[in-house]
Amino acid sequence: MHTVILAALRSFFGWLLGQAVLKGLILTALTLLITFLGEWLWSLLPSFMSSQALTNALSVLPGGVWWVLDYARIPYGLPLVLTASVVVFLIRRIPVIG
């Protein structure tokens, strides 16, 4: 009975160290790489694509339009959709995954 438990523990820890840790390290490295590349690409955007320019452009919308946009939760959903689209685009460009 003792050898069965030891064999089970050995196979579990072999799997844990061989598969789970390796996948975790690879995914952590990919996350850090994508984060670094995103920040670097954001710094390369021209000044007319800044958040202040976008705020100034959207400030001319009338109140009724803002009410519809807020009711449809566009200020919350649009950044989520855009961010997800960019992440999917970047992940598909990685040779090992895409």
PDB file as gemmi writes it, atoms N, CA and C in Angstrom:
CRYST1    1.000    1.000    1.000  90.00  90.00  90.00 P 1                      
ATOM      1  N   MET A   1       0.819  -1.194   0.000  1.00  0.00           N  
ATOM      2  CA  MET A   1       0.000   0.000   0.000  1.00  0.00           C  
ATOM      3  C   MET A   1       0.866   1.262   0.000  1.00  0.00           C  
ATOM      4  N   HIS A   2       1.955   1.170   0.729  1.00  0.00           N  
ATOM      5  CA  HIS A   2       2.856   2.314   0.830  1.00  0.00           C  
ATOM      6  C   HIS A   2       3.460   2.650  -0.532  1.00  0.00           C  
ATOM      7  N   THR A   3       3.815   1.638  -1.319  1.00  0.00           N  
ATOM      8  CA  THR A   3       4.416   1.893  -2.632  1.00  0.00           C  
ATOM      9  C   THR A   3       3.404   2.471  -3.617  1.00  0.00           C  
ATOM     10  N   VAL A   4       2.135   2.100  -3.470  1.00  0.00           N  
ATOM     11  CA  VAL A   4       1.103   2.643  -4.355  1.00  0.00           C  
ATOM     12  C   VAL A   4       0.929   4.134  -4.108  1.00  0.00           C  
ATOM     13  N   ILE A   5       0.916   4.527  -2.848  1.00  0.00           N  
ATOM     14  CA  ILE A   5       0.781   5.947  -2.506  1.00  0.00           C  
ATOM     15  C   ILE A   5       1.997   6.721  -2.990  1.00  0.00           C  
ATOM     16  N   LEU A   6       3.187   6.164  -2.788  1.00  0.00           N  
ATOM     17  CA  LEU A   6       4.395   6.847  -3.264  1.00  0.00           C  
ATOM     18  C   LEU A   6       4.401   6.966  -4.786  1.00  0.00           C  
ATOM     19  N   ALA A   7       3.974   5.936  -5.486  1.00  0.00           N  
ATOM     20  CA  ALA A   7       3.925   6.001  -6.952  1.00  0.00           C  
ATOM     21  C   ALA A   7       2.913   7.042  -7.414  1.00  0.00           C  
ATOM     22  N   ALA A   8       1.771   7.129  -6.739  1.00  0.00           N  
ATOM     23  CA  ALA A   8       0.771   8.130  -7.095  1.00  0.00           C  
ATOM     24  C   ALA A   8       1.297   9.542  -6.849  1.00  0.00           C  
ATOM     25  N   LEU A   9       1.951   9.733  -5.717  1.00  0.00           N  
ATOM     26  CA  LEU A   9       2.523  11.054  -5.427  1.00  0.00           C  
ATOM     27  C   LEU A   9       3.624  11.410  -6.417  1.00  0.00           C  
ATOM     28  N   ARG A  10       4.459  10.433  -6.757  1.00  0.00           N  
ATOM     29  CA  ARG A  10       5.542  10.687  -7.705  1.00  0.00           C  
ATOM     30  C   ARG A  10       4.985  11.056  -9.078  1.00  0.00           C  
ATOM     31  N   SER A  11       3.948  10.353  -9.520  1.00  0.00           N  
ATOM     32  CA  SER A  11       3.388  10.687 -10.831  1.00  0.00           C  
ATOM     33  C   SER A  11       2.679  12.041 -10.801  1.00  0.00           C  
ATOM     34  N   PHE A  12       2.006  12.371  -9.685  1.00  0.00           N  
ATOM     35  CA  PHE A  12       1.336  13.664  -9.581  1.00  0.00           C  
ATOM     36  C   PHE A  12       2.347  14.803  -9.606  1.00  0.00           C  
ATOM     37  N   PHE A  13       3.394  14.687  -8.796  1.00  0.00           N  
ATOM     38  CA  PHE A  13       4.379  15.761  -8.772  1.00  0.00           C  
ATOM     39  C   PHE A  13       5.195  15.812 -10.058  1.00  0.00           C  
ATOM     40  N   GLY A  14       5.387  14.671 -10.708  1.00  0.00           N  
ATOM     41  CA  GLY A  14       6.038  14.676 -12.019  1.00  0.00           C  
ATOM     42  C   GLY A  14       5.206  15.419 -13.046  1.00  0.00           C  
ATOM     43  N   TRP A  15       3.885  15.191 -13.017  1.00  0.00           N  
ATOM     44  CA  TRP A  15       2.994  15.912 -13.926  1.00  0.00           C  
ATOM     45  C   TRP A  15       2.977  17.398 -13.586  1.00  0.00           C  
ATOM     46  N   LEU A  16       2.885  17.698 -12.292  1.00  0.00           N  
ATOM     47  CA  LEU A  16       2.803  19.095 -11.854  1.00  0.00           C  
ATOM     48  C   LEU A  16       4.036  19.868 -12.280  1.00  0.00           C  
ATOM     49  N   LEU A  17       5.208  19.313 -12.037  1.00  0.00           N  
ATOM     50  CA  LEU A  17       6.433  20.021 -12.386  1.00  0.00           C  
ATOM     51  C   LEU A  17       6.731  19.958 -13.877  1.00  0.00           C  
ATOM     52  N   GLY A  18       6.287  18.923 -14.538  1.00  0.00           N  
ATOM     53  CA  GLY A  18       6.593  18.776 -15.960  1.00  0.00           C  
ATOM     54  C   GLY A  18       5.632  19.499 -16.870  1.00  0.00           C  
ATOM     55  N   GLN A  19       4.366  19.560 -16.520  1.00  0.00           N  
ATOM     56  CA  GLN A  19       3.362  20.127 -17.405  1.00  0.00           C  
ATOM     57  C   GLN A  19       2.835  21.467 -16.906  1.00  0.00           C  
ATOM     58  N   ALA A  20       2.319  21.476 -15.703  1.00  0.00           N  
ATOM     59  CA  ALA A  20       1.628  22.669 -15.213  1.00  0.00           C  
ATOM     60  C   ALA A  20       2.574  23.848 -15.032  1.00  0.00           C  
ATOM     61  N   VAL A  21       3.726  23.610 -14.454  1.00  0.00           N  
ATOM     62  CA  VAL A  21       4.666  24.710 -14.223  1.00  0.00           C  
ATOM     63  C   VAL A  21       5.196  25.231 -15.548  1.00  0.00           C  
ATOM     64  N   LEU A  22       5.487  24.337 -16.471  1.00  0.00           N  
ATOM     65  CA  LEU A  22       5.992  24.757 -17.778  1.00  0.00           C  
ATOM     66  C   LEU A  22       4.963  25.600 -18.530  1.00  0.00           C  
ATOM     67  N   LYS A  23       3.714  25.144 -18.533  1.00  0.00           N  
ATOM     68  CA  LYS A  23       2.660  25.924 -19.192  1.00  0.00           C  
ATOM     69  C   LYS A  23       2.449  27.258 -18.492  1.00  0.00           C  
ATOM     70  N   GLY A  24       2.510  27.265 -17.180  1.00  0.00           N  
ATOM     71  CA  GLY A  24       2.360  28.516 -16.438  1.00  0.00           C  
ATOM     72  C   GLY A  24       3.459  29.510 -16.759  1.00  0.00           C  
ATOM     73  N   LEU A  25       4.684  29.027 -16.861  1.00  0.00           N  
ATOM     74  CA  LEU A  25       5.800  29.912 -17.211  1.00  0.00           C  
ATOM     75  C   LEU A  25       5.659  30.458 -18.626  1.00  0.00           C  
ATOM     76  N   ILE A  26       5.254  29.612 -19.557  1.00  0.00           N  
ATOM     77  CA  ILE A  26       5.084  30.065 -20.938  1.00  0.00           C  
ATOM     78  C   ILE A  26       3.971  31.105 -21.031  1.00  0.00           C  
ATOM     79  N   LEU A  27       2.846  30.856 -20.373  1.00  0.00           N  
ATOM     80  CA  LEU A  27       1.745  31.811 -20.430  1.00  0.00           C  
ATOM     81  C   LEU A  27       2.094  33.115 -19.709  1.00  0.00           C  
ATOM     82  N   THR A  28       2.861  33.035 -18.631  1.00  0.00           N  
ATOM     83  CA  THR A  28       3.301  34.255 -17.946  1.00  0.00           C  
ATOM     84  C   THR A  28       4.224  35.068 -18.849  1.00  0.00           C  
ATOM     85  N   ALA A  29       5.140  34.391 -19.528  1.00  0.00           N  
ATOM     86  CA  ALA A  29       6.040  35.093 -20.444  1.00  0.00           C  
ATOM     87  C   ALA A  29       5.255  35.741 -21.586  1.00  0.00           C  
ATOM     88  N   LEU A  30       4.263  35.040 -22.134  1.00  0.00           N  
ATOM     89  CA  LEU A  30       3.449  35.617 -23.201  1.00  0.00           C  
ATOM     90  C   LEU A  30       2.647  36.814 -22.710  1.00  0.00           C  
ATOM     91  N   THR A  31       2.115  36.733 -21.491  1.00  0.00           N  
ATOM     92  CA  THR A  31       1.366  37.854 -20.931  1.00  0.00           C  
ATOM     93  C   THR A  31       2.256  39.071 -20.765  1.00  0.00           C  
ATOM     94  N   LEU A  32       3.446  38.871 -20.224  1.00  0.00           N  
ATOM     95  CA  LEU A  32       4.371  39.994 -20.055  1.00  0.00           C  
ATOM     96  C   LEU A  32       4.799  40.570 -21.401  1.00  0.00           C  
ATOM     97  N   LEU A  33       5.010  39.707 -22.385  1.00  0.00           N  
ATOM     98  CA  LEU A  33       5.397  40.176 -23.718  1.00  0.00           C  
ATOM     99  C   LEU A  33       4.286  41.004 -24.356  1.00  0.00           C  
ATOM    100  N   ILE A  34       3.062  40.525 -24.281  1.00  0.00           N  
ATOM    101  CA  ILE A  34       1.942  41.259 -24.868  1.00  0.00           C  
ATOM    102  C   ILE A  34       1.717  42.582 -24.134  1.00  0.00           C  
ATOM    103  N   THR A  35       1.864  42.582 -22.817  1.00  0.00           N  
ATOM    104  CA  THR A  35       1.719  43.818 -22.052  1.00  0.00           C  
ATOM    105  C   THR A  35       2.788  44.828 -22.447  1.00  0.00           C  
ATOM    106  N   PHE A  36       4.031  44.370 -22.553  1.00  0.00           N  
ATOM    107  CA  PHE A  36       5.121  45.265 -22.933  1.00  0.00           C  
ATOM    108  C   PHE A  36       4.920  45.811 -24.344  1.00  0.00           C  
ATOM    109  N   LEU A  37       4.541  44.935 -25.274  1.00  0.00           N  
ATOM    110  CA  LEU A  37       4.334  45.391 -26.649  1.00  0.00           C  
ATOM    111  C   LEU A  37       3.154  46.355 -26.751  1.00  0.00           C  
ATOM    112  N   GLY A  38       2.098  46.116 -25.978  1.00  0.00           N  
ATOM    113  CA  GLY A  38       0.958  47.026 -25.987  1.00  0.00           C  
ATOM    114  C   GLY A  38       1.323  48.415 -25.498  1.00  0.00           C  
ATOM    115  N   GLU A  39       2.073  48.477 -24.400  1.00  0.00           N  
ATOM    116  CA  GLU A  39       2.501  49.784 -23.890  1.00  0.00           C  
ATOM    117  C   GLU A  39       3.439  50.478 -24.859  1.00  0.00           C  
ATOM    118  N   TRP A  40       4.324  49.719 -25.490  1.00  0.00           N  
ATOM    119  CA  TRP A  40       5.258  50.311 -26.441  1.00  0.00           C  
ATOM    120  C   TRP A  40       4.518  50.834 -27.673  1.00  0.00           C  
ATOM    121  N   LEU A  41       3.564  50.057 -28.187  1.00  0.00           N  
ATOM    122  CA  LEU A  41       2.793  50.516 -29.340  1.00  0.00           C  
ATOM    123  C   LEU A  41       1.930  51.721 -28.989  1.00  0.00           C  
ATOM    124  N   TRP A  42       1.379  51.762 -27.775  1.00  0.00           N  
ATOM    125  CA  TRP A  42       0.572  52.900 -27.355  1.00  0.00           C  
ATOM    126  C   TRP A  42       1.416  54.174 -27.318  1.00  0.00           C  
ATOM    127  N   SER A  43       2.687  54.064 -26.933  1.00  0.00           N  
ATOM    128  CA  SER A  43       3.554  55.243 -26.891  1.00  0.00           C  
ATOM    129  C   SER A  43       3.907  55.739 -28.296  1.00  0.00           C  
ATOM    130  N   LEU A  44       3.792  54.879 -29.307  1.00  0.00           N  
ATOM    131  CA  LEU A  44       4.113  55.281 -30.675  1.00  0.00           C  
ATOM    132  C   LEU A  44       2.964  55.975 -31.401  1.00  0.00           C  
ATOM    133  N   LEU A  45       1.768  55.941 -30.808  1.00  0.00           N  
ATOM    134  CA  LEU A  45       0.623  56.582 -31.457  1.00  0.00           C  
ATOM    135  C   LEU A  45       0.855  58.087 -31.570  1.00  0.00           C  
ATOM    136  N   PRO A  46       0.408  58.690 -32.640  1.00  0.00           N  
ATOM    137  CA  PRO A  46       0.569  60.133 -32.778  1.00  0.00           C  
ATOM    138  C   PRO A  46      -0.257  60.886 -31.740  1.00  0.00           C  
ATOM    139  N   SER A  47       0.066  62.143 -31.558  1.00  0.00           N  
ATOM    140  CA  SER A  47      -0.587  62.942 -30.506  1.00  0.00           C  
ATOM    141  C   SER A  47      -2.070  63.183 -30.798  1.00  0.00           C  
ATOM    142  N   PHE A  48      -2.486  63.174 -32.061  1.00  0.00           N  
ATOM    143  CA  PHE A  48      -3.901  63.420 -32.345  1.00  0.00           C  
ATOM    144  C   PHE A  48      -4.765  62.220 -31.975  1.00  0.00           C  
ATOM    145  N   MET A  49      -4.168  61.082 -31.630  1.00  0.00           N  
ATOM    146  CA  MET A  49      -4.932  59.915 -31.203  1.00  0.00           C  
ATOM    147  C   MET A  49      -4.877  59.737 -29.686  1.00  0.00           C  
ATOM    148  N   SER A  50      -4.645  60.814 -28.962  1.00  0.00           N  
ATOM    149  CA  SER A  50      -4.577  60.717 -27.513  1.00  0.00           C  
ATOM    150  C   SER A  50      -5.977  60.698 -26.908  1.00  0.00           C  
ATOM    151  N   SER A  51      -6.038  60.384 -25.647  1.00  0.00           N  
ATOM    152  CA  SER A  51      -7.340  60.341 -24.974  1.00  0.00           C  
ATOM    153  C   SER A  51      -7.922  61.746 -24.831  1.00  0.00           C  
ATOM    154  N   GLN A  52      -7.084  62.758 -24.695  1.00  0.00           N  
ATOM    155  CA  GLN A  52      -7.574  64.134 -24.594  1.00  0.00           C  
ATOM    156  C   GLN A  52      -8.215  64.574 -25.911  1.00  0.00           C  
ATOM    157  N   ALA A  53      -7.615  64.206 -27.039  1.00  0.00           N  
ATOM    158  CA  ALA A  53      -8.197  64.549 -28.328  1.00  0.00           C  
ATOM    159  C   ALA A  53      -9.529  63.841 -28.532  1.00  0.00           C  
ATOM    160  N   LEU A  54      -9.620  62.599 -28.083  1.00  0.00           N  
ATOM    161  CA  LEU A  54     -10.883  61.871 -28.183  1.00  0.00           C  
ATOM    162  C   LEU A  54     -11.950  62.497 -27.292  1.00  0.00           C  
ATOM    163  N   THR A  55     -11.571  62.925 -26.102  1.00  0.00           N  
ATOM    164  CA  THR A  55     -12.512  63.592 -25.200  1.00  0.00           C  
ATOM    165  C   THR A  55     -13.011  64.891 -25.810  1.00  0.00           C  
ATOM    166  N   ASN A  56     -12.118  65.659 -26.406  1.00  0.00           N  
ATOM    167  CA  ASN A  56     -12.520  66.903 -27.049  1.00  0.00           C  
ATOM    168  C   ASN A  56     -13.451  66.650 -28.239  1.00  0.00           C  
ATOM    169  N   ALA A  57     -13.192  65.605 -28.999  1.00  0.00           N  
ATOM    170  CA  ALA A  57     -14.033  65.303 -30.156  1.00  0.00           C  
ATOM    171  C   ALA A  57     -15.418  64.844 -29.725  1.00  0.00           C  
ATOM    172  N   LEU A  58     -15.512  64.105 -28.636  1.00  0.00           N  
ATOM    173  CA  LEU A  58     -16.801  63.602 -28.169  1.00  0.00           C  
ATOM    174  C   LEU A  58     -17.576  64.627 -27.341  1.00  0.00           C  
ATOM    175  N   SER A  59     -16.938  65.707 -26.943  1.00  0.00           N  
ATOM    176  CA  SER A  59     -17.626  66.702 -26.113  1.00  0.00           C  
ATOM    177  C   SER A  59     -18.670  67.500 -26.902  1.00  0.00           C  
ATOM    178  N   VAL A  60     -18.640  67.439 -28.221  1.00  0.00           N  
ATOM    179  CA  VAL A  60     -19.599  68.191 -29.037  1.00  0.00           C  
ATOM    180  C   VAL A  60     -20.909  67.428 -29.243  1.00  0.00           C  
ATOM    181  N   LEU A  61     -20.987  66.197 -28.761  1.00  0.00           N  
ATOM    182  CA  LEU A  61     -22.228  65.429 -28.918  1.00  0.00           C  
ATOM    183  C   LEU A  61     -23.318  66.000 -28.007  1.00  0.00           C  
ATOM    184  N   PRO A  62     -24.553  66.083 -28.501  1.00  0.00           N  
ATOM    185  CA  PRO A  62     -25.635  66.604 -27.655  1.00  0.00           C  
ATOM    186  C   PRO A  62     -26.007  65.618 -26.543  1.00  0.00           C  
ATOM    187  N   GLY A  63     -26.765  66.114 -25.572  1.00  0.00           N  
ATOM    188  CA  GLY A  63     -27.134  65.315 -24.416  1.00  0.00           C  
ATOM    189  C   GLY A  63     -27.975  64.102 -24.737  1.00  0.00           C  
ATOM    190  N   GLY A  64     -28.857  64.215 -25.738  1.00  0.00           N  
ATOM    191  CA  GLY A  64     -29.693  63.082 -26.120  1.00  0.00           C  
ATOM    192  C   GLY A  64     -28.883  61.913 -26.649  1.00  0.00           C  
ATOM    193  N   VAL A  65     -27.837  62.227 -27.391  1.00  0.00           N  
ATOM    194  CA  VAL A  65     -26.974  61.170 -27.921  1.00  0.00           C  
ATOM    195  C   VAL A  65     -26.230  60.496 -26.783  1.00  0.00           C  
ATOM    196  N   TRP A  66     -25.762  61.305 -25.827  1.00  0.00           N  
ATOM    197  CA  TRP A  66     -25.067  60.732 -24.675  1.00  0.00           C  
ATOM    198  C   TRP A  66     -26.000  59.855 -23.849  1.00  0.00           C  
ATOM    199  N   TRP A  67     -27.275  60.233 -23.759  1.00  0.00           N  
ATOM    200  CA  TRP A  67     -28.224  59.428 -22.996  1.00  0.00           C  
ATOM    201  C   TRP A  67     -28.380  58.051 -23.633  1.00  0.00           C  
ATOM    202  N   VAL A  68     -28.488  58.007 -24.971  1.00  0.00           N  
ATOM    203  CA  VAL A  68     -28.623  56.726 -25.668  1.00  0.00           C  
ATOM    204  C   VAL A  68     -27.350  55.899 -25.516  1.00  0.00           C  
ATOM    205  N   LEU A  69     -26.200  56.554 -25.645  1.00  0.00           N  
ATOM    206  CA  LEU A  69     -24.931  55.832 -25.504  1.00  0.00           C  
ATOM    207  C   LEU A  69     -24.770  55.264 -24.094  1.00  0.00           C  
ATOM    208  N   ASP A  70     -25.141  56.051 -23.087  1.00  0.00           N  
ATOM    209  CA  ASP A  70     -25.056  55.560 -21.710  1.00  0.00           C  
ATOM    210  C   ASP A  70     -26.073  54.459 -21.450  1.00  0.00           C  
ATOM    211  N   TYR A  71     -27.270  54.583 -22.005  1.00  0.00           N  
ATOM    212  CA  TYR A  71     -28.301  53.573 -21.821  1.00  0.00           C  
ATOM    213  C   TYR A  71     -27.876  52.243 -22.447  1.00  0.00           C  
ATOM    214  N   ALA A  72     -27.180  52.291 -23.568  1.00  0.00           N  
ATOM    215  CA  ALA A  72     -26.693  51.085 -24.241  1.00  0.00           C  
ATOM    216  C   ALA A  72     -25.365  50.605 -23.664  1.00  0.00           C  
ATOM    217  N   ARG A  73     -24.837  51.294 -22.660  1.00  0.00           N  
ATOM    218  CA  ARG A  73     -23.577  50.942 -21.985  1.00  0.00           C  
ATOM    219  C   ARG A  73     -22.396  50.924 -22.960  1.00  0.00           C  
ATOM    220  N   ILE A  74     -22.440  51.838 -23.936  1.00  0.00           N  
ATOM    221  CA  ILE A  74     -21.355  51.936 -24.918  1.00  0.00           C  
ATOM    222  C   ILE A  74     -20.030  52.359 -24.265  1.00  0.00           C  
ATOM    223  N   PRO A  75     -20.018  53.331 -23.324  1.00  0.00           N  
ATOM    224  CA  PRO A  75     -18.730  53.691 -22.713  1.00  0.00           C  
ATOM    225  C   PRO A  75     -18.059  52.527 -21.979  1.00  0.00           C  
ATOM    226  N   TYR A  76     -18.827  51.556 -21.528  1.00  0.00           N  
ATOM    227  CA  TYR A  76     -18.260  50.377 -20.861  1.00  0.00           C  
ATOM    228  C   TYR A  76     -17.908  49.276 -21.855  1.00  0.00           C  
ATOM    229  N   GLY A  77     -18.769  49.034 -22.826  1.00  0.00           N  
ATOM    230  CA  GLY A  77     -18.595  47.907 -23.730  1.00  0.00           C  
ATOM    231  C   GLY A  77     -17.620  48.124 -24.861  1.00  0.00           C  
ATOM    232  N   LEU A  78     -17.553  49.344 -25.382  1.00  0.00           N  
ATOM    233  CA  LEU A  78     -16.672  49.604 -26.520  1.00  0.00           C  
ATOM    234  C   LEU A  78     -15.199  49.361 -26.198  1.00  0.00           C  
ATOM    235  N   PRO A  79     -14.675  49.849 -25.061  1.00  0.00           N  
ATOM    236  CA  PRO A  79     -13.275  49.518 -24.753  1.00  0.00           C  
ATOM    237  C   PRO A  79     -13.044  48.020 -24.569  1.00  0.00           C  
ATOM    238  N   LEU A  80     -14.031  47.310 -24.019  1.00  0.00           N  
ATOM    239  CA  LEU A  80     -13.877  45.863 -23.858  1.00  0.00           C  
ATOM    240  C   LEU A  80     -13.771  45.165 -25.205  1.00  0.00           C  
ATOM    241  N   VAL A  81     -14.626  45.548 -26.136  1.00  0.00           N  
ATOM    242  CA  VAL A  81     -14.619  44.923 -27.458  1.00  0.00           C  
ATOM    243  C   VAL A  81     -13.333  45.262 -28.207  1.00  0.00           C  
ATOM    244  N   LEU A  82     -12.907  46.514 -28.143  1.00  0.00           N  
ATOM    245  CA  LEU A  82     -11.674  46.904 -28.832  1.00  0.00           C  
ATOM    246  C   LEU A  82     -10.453  46.210 -28.247  1.00  0.00           C  
ATOM    247  N   THR A  83     -10.385  46.132 -26.919  1.00  0.00           N  
ATOM    248  CA  THR A  83      -9.256  45.469 -26.275  1.00  0.00           C  
ATOM    249  C   THR A  83      -9.230  43.984 -26.618  1.00  0.00           C  
ATOM    250  N   ALA A  84     -10.390  43.342 -26.585  1.00  0.00           N  
ATOM    251  CA  ALA A  84     -10.450  41.919 -26.934  1.00  0.00           C  
ATOM    252  C   ALA A  84     -10.040  41.696 -28.387  1.00  0.00           C  
ATOM    253  N   SER A  85     -10.432  42.583 -29.271  1.00  0.00           N  
ATOM    254  CA  SER A  85     -10.058  42.445 -30.679  1.00  0.00           C  
ATOM    255  C   SER A  85      -8.548  42.593 -30.871  1.00  0.00           C  
ATOM    256  N   VAL A  86      -7.957  43.521 -30.173  1.00  0.00           N  
ATOM    257  CA  VAL A  86      -6.503  43.710 -30.281  1.00  0.00           C  
ATOM    258  C   VAL A  86      -5.771  42.502 -29.715  1.00  0.00           C  
ATOM    259  N   VAL A  87      -6.225  41.978 -28.586  1.00  0.00           N  
ATOM    260  CA  VAL A  87      -5.563  40.815 -27.985  1.00  0.00           C  
ATOM    261  C   VAL A  87      -5.690  39.595 -28.891  1.00  0.00           C  
ATOM    262  N   VAL A  88      -6.858  39.374 -29.476  1.00  0.00           N  
ATOM    263  CA  VAL A  88      -7.023  38.251 -30.406  1.00  0.00           C  
ATOM    264  C   VAL A  88      -6.108  38.426 -31.608  1.00  0.00           C  
ATOM    265  N   PHE A  89      -6.005  39.637 -32.126  1.00  0.00           N  
ATOM    266  CA  PHE A  89      -5.115  39.899 -33.255  1.00  0.00           C  
ATOM    267  C   PHE A  89      -3.666  39.591 -32.889  1.00  0.00           C  
ATOM    268  N   LEU A  90      -3.226  40.042 -31.708  1.00  0.00           N  
ATOM    269  CA  LEU A  90      -1.838  39.809 -31.300  1.00  0.00           C  
ATOM    270  C   LEU A  90      -1.569  38.334 -31.041  1.00  0.00           C  
ATOM    271  N   ILE A  91      -2.506  37.637 -30.423  1.00  0.00           N  
ATOM    272  CA  ILE A  91      -2.286  36.223 -30.128  1.00  0.00           C  
ATOM    273  C   ILE A  91      -2.228  35.412 -31.418  1.00  0.00           C  
ATOM    274  N   ARG A  92      -3.024  35.768 -32.399  1.00  0.00           N  
ATOM    275  CA  ARG A  92      -2.991  35.017 -33.657  1.00  0.00           C  
ATOM    276  C   ARG A  92      -1.711  35.265 -34.449  1.00  0.00           C  
ATOM    277  N   ARG A  93      -0.982  36.299 -34.115  1.00  0.00           N  
ATOM    278  CA  ARG A  93       0.271  36.586 -34.805  1.00  0.00           C  
ATOM    279  C   ARG A  93       1.450  35.871 -34.163  1.00  0.00           C  
ATOM    280  N   ILE A  94       1.270  35.252 -33.008  1.00  0.00           N  
ATOM    281  CA  ILE A  94       2.335  34.512 -32.357  1.00  0.00           C  
ATOM    282  C   ILE A  94       2.482  33.182 -33.099  1.00  0.00           C  
ATOM    283  N   PRO A  95       3.660  32.856 -33.596  1.00  0.00           N  
ATOM    284  CA  PRO A  95       3.815  31.672 -34.455  1.00  0.00           C  
ATOM    285  C   PRO A  95       3.449  30.363 -33.772  1.00  0.00           C  
ATOM    286  N   VAL A  96       3.728  30.203 -32.507  1.00  0.00           N  
ATOM    287  CA  VAL A  96       3.506  28.934 -31.821  1.00  0.00           C  
ATOM    288  C   VAL A  96       2.023  28.700 -31.587  1.00  0.00           C  
ATOM    289  N   ILE A  97       1.266  29.770 -31.324  1.00  0.00           N  
ATOM    290  CA  ILE A  97      -0.143  29.642 -30.946  1.00  0.00           C  
ATOM    291  C   ILE A  97      -1.060  29.809 -32.150  1.00  0.00           C  
ATOM    292  N   GLY A  98      -0.869  30.898 -32.922  1.00  0.00           N  
ATOM    293  CA  GLY A  98      -1.795  31.287 -33.976  1.00  0.00           C  
ATOM    294  C   GLY A  98      -1.970  30.274 -35.042  1.00  0.00           C  
TER     295      GLY A  98                                                      
END                                                                             
